[in-house]
C-alpha cells in the first residue's frame, strides 16, 4: 500500500520548526500538479499501476531562486521535506508539474507517498488562508501543525476525512465457490474493478458506513464485519478503513446506477488480473488477497 516502503525511509510526521538546507526536498504544487522530474518514462499499462515511471522531487539547491515562503512537512528517514507556499516559484531545470494522480503509479514508492501526502497538506494550507469564522488572514503556528487566526484565536487542524472500503464476500458450499462483489464506477475514464467504498457521514460509526454504503451501492445486507487495515489516501484527504463483511440473506445485487456502472459477484478464478500491479491501494491489496487466498483472506 502507499504507506508501505523501505525501512530506511521511516515516516516521521512530528512537526518542528526546521529550516531547509540546500539538500532538503522542497515540494511545490500548482493546479493539482507537483513539481517533478521524471527520470524514467515507463511504457506499461498505466491503469494497472505498473507503468514503470520513475521520479525525483526537487531539492532546495535545485531552485534557481529560493522560494519566499516555506514550511516544514515531515521526514522520511534522514530526508527532511519542506513545502513552498508561494503561488509561483522559479522551477528548477528539468522539473515540470505532473498530476498528483498520475504520480500514483510512479516509483520510488517513498517519493510517491511524499508527493501525495504533501499535496494534502498543500491543499489544507491554501484553503485556510483566511479565517472561516471572522475572515481575517490566518498565520501558521510556529511550533505545531496548526493554522491560527490572530484575530479570533480560531485553530484549524489538517483535514482528514474517514471513509470505508468494503470487501463483501459470500461463502460457497465449496471454498472454490466463495465470491466477492466487485464494482465499477460510472463516469470515469479509468474504471478499474473496485470494492464498495464511501465516506463516513457525520454522526455515523464506521460500521454504519459499511452497512449503508453496501446497501446503497449494491442493495445487500451484511454481517460479520471484520476490520482489515487502514490506509492514508491523501489524494482525497482521506483515511480509508478496510472491512471484510459477509452477505446476510438475499445475495441478489441491486446496483445504484447513478454511482456505479456495474457490480458483479466474482469467484476467485474469475477475478480480472488488472490489479496485480497496483501496489498503492488497499482496494487492490484486498482484491488480490481474496483472489490468492479465498476465505483465508478474511477468516
Ligand atoms: Zn478568526
Boltz pocket constraint, residues with backbone or C-beta under 6 A from the ligand:
constraints:
  - pocket:
      binder: B
      contacts: [[A, 131], [A, 132], [A, 133], [A, 134], [A, 135], [A, 136], [A, 149], [A, 150], [A, 151], [A, 152], [A, 153], [A, 154]]
      max_distance: 6.0
